[in-house]
Every structure is written in structure tokens, then in C-alpha cells.
């Protein structure tokens, strides 16, 4: 048997698949041996017959090699590259708008070439990081999930106490004295890691479930303390969906339906009660209370501004709206790029905006179709975390732009020009690509425990 297995496995180029295929084929042979023994064969004869039934090892190995090899999702890569190019063009457009509205336009024009190169460099840097993450086996990330998760939480806490504060809400930290990153953006990377943490507690019963809930609460507390209420809610919903998938997959050996009902009942009711309490007792930040009032009353200046602006959008070409005028809050929408889809709509027309939205929607569909067809369960839950955070920010940002939802801290993935959010998006896609890469290699369950040294 060993000679047969060695010859078969030598035909398969992806060595990561060897242990799983060895176990699977060995099991088939042993089952056939038992059947042969039950039919009256001698042990040696039973083994030879079982191996013969498997077929020529070279031919079988070549057939398995065609199936069990790394894959590449070219559709995702093409859409990400396309959206990246749009983001670069968008930056150039915003720079031109700043130059034209500047009193010292000649000086600004001298800076334009440098800014253009920086925009291209940022896009290339994001692509490189995506490729690096892609080549990191996601099971390696899963293996050290708790350590990585604790590190992300520690960075969040460091940002709370020692980070720079911008506009009263956005904390940033410096890496190596050069790279500035938003804590809110870094904490979004926790979501795929949380999926792997959930898998770490698989088979540990109610204790594992309680530990999984604890790993959810801690980062939510950090995000809420920034303060960033919208991201707190988005991360909460995302992690609840991941936890629901884990329970449904019977990772914790608890009653599935009752546990899911209890989780959503308790975890939804408590935040709602706390929100009502904070609002009623005026314990929210002033700007947060103003947003709640605006949402409840259905009236907010910026929402009305968005609606009025949207009525002037042309099918093709530039609208009559001056995005850099004093009547429009360009500081939060154009210069920072949170709602930079507005620039696309008003500078290039509704058709251009629709192309961007369709491309983003297609990317999200590609991500979920790649993830949901994943047979490996840790990859499934990690990938869902990546997809949900991209989808939720896209929906929230677009609903805000179209005046349906009050302004919140959101961004349009791959389009909004904030460097931290953009880098995180590319890293999330890198994780999805890594999961897709090994979709035909890893089985349903794998070992992700860290090796212990005596």
C-alpha cells in the first residue's frame, strides 16, 4: 500500500494536499480490504485486490493533480484592478478641483505632478500588499488567530490612549515614524481573524461558545470608545453572522436553533436598550445625539444637501453643482474622500457612477460566490467576515450619498480615497484570494492548533 500511495502522491504537485489525499485514499483502500476479507479473501490477496481496484497510481495521481491544485480567481483580480484605476482617476479629479479652487493655483499646479505620482504609488502599494497576503496560506493566519487578534486589539487600545486624534473622532498611529494608519481601519482586519478564532474553539461546548462571545465583545468596546458608533454596529452584525454560521455548523455542540435564537435575542436587545438609555439620559456625544435626532425626525441638513445635489446629476458629463463651494461641506466629502462617489456622479455623470456601483456589486458577488463554495469551514467563516465588511460599508456609504441614511463613518470600498481604508480593503481581498487558492486542497476540517514545545 505504501508503495502505491507514494507513487500516486508523487504525481501531485501541490504538496499541501498530500496529507489529506493520503488519508482519504488510504481510507478507501482499507475499507475495500475489509470488504474483501469479509468475502473470504486472504489478507495479502485482499490488499492486492483493493489496490488493483484503485487503478494505476500514475494515472490516478495525474487525475487528482488536475483537481487538487492552487486556483486563482481572475474575476476578483480584474475587478479590483479596475476599481483601483477608477480610484486613481478620482484622485486626479479631486486634485484638479482643489487646484482650480485655490487662490494660488500656480503653486498648486507645481504640486500636482507630485500628488499624481503619490496616487499611483498608493495604488501599486495596495496591489503589492494584496499579493503578499494572497501568498500567505490562510490556514497559517488561522493557526495564530488568537495571537493576531490580541495584537489588533492591543493596537486599538494603544491608539485610544496614545494615538493622534483628528476631528475629535479619528485616532491614528504611526508605524516606523512614516506610515500613519487609522485605528478604525486596522480594527476591521479583526473580522476575518475572528472567524478563525471561532474555529479555534470548535468542539469545546458551551465554554467555547462563551469564549467566542468574549472575543467579540472586547474589540467592539474598543471601536465604541473611539468613538465610532456606525463601525461598532457593522462589526457587531458581521461577527454575529460569523458566530451564527459557527453554531449552525455545530462547532460547539449546543442546540442549534435555541442557541441562535438566544444569541440574536440577547445580543440585539441589549444594544438597543443601551442605545435608548444613552439617548434618553443624554449620555451620548453631542454629535451622536444630533445624528440620532436627525434620523428619528427624518431631517438633516447634509441629507437634504445630498438629495438636492442628486437632482442635478446628468446622465453624462458634469453637473452644475460646485462641489468646492462654501455651501457644501467639501472638507468631509471631497478632500477626505469618504463620499468621493459624489465626485464621480457630478463630474462624469450618472452612467459613470452606475458603472462604479455595478463593478463594486460584481466584486461583492464574486467574493461571496468564491467563499460560500468553499468546503473548508474555517476558510468559509473567515471569507464571510471579509465579504460582509466590504458589503456593509458599500451599502451604508451609498445610502448616505443618496440621502436615504444620515451621515455616518463609512467609506466606499476601493473608491474612497482614504489610504488606511483602501489598504484594508486590498488586504481583505488578499485573504479571500488565499482562501479561494486552496479551495480544492484543504478538506472540510483542518488542524489549526499551535504546536506546543515542552
Secondary structure, 3 states (H helix, E strand, C coil): CHHHHHHHHCCCCCHHHHHHHHHHHHHHHHHHHHHHHHCCCCHHHHHHHHHHHHCCHHHHHHHHHHHCCCCCCHHHHHHHHHHHHHHHHHHHHHHHHHHHHCCCHHHHHHHHHHHHHHHHHHHHHHHHHHHHHHCCCHHHHHHCHHHHHHHHHHHHHHHHHHCEEECCCEEEEEECCCEEEEHHHHHHCHHHHHHHHHHHCCCCHHHHHHHHHHHHHHHHHHHHCCCCHHHHHHHHHHHHHHHHHHHHCCCCCCCHHHHHHHHHHHHHHHHHHHHHHHHHCCCCCHHHHHHHHHHHHCCCHHHHHHHHHHCCCCCCCCCCCCCCCCCCCHHHHHHCCCCCHHHHHHHHCHHHHHHHHHHHHHHHHHHHHHHHCCCCHHHHHHHHHHHHHHHHHHHHHHHHHCCCCCCCCCCCCCCCCCHHHHHHHHHHHHHHHHHHHCCCCCCCCCCCCCCCCC
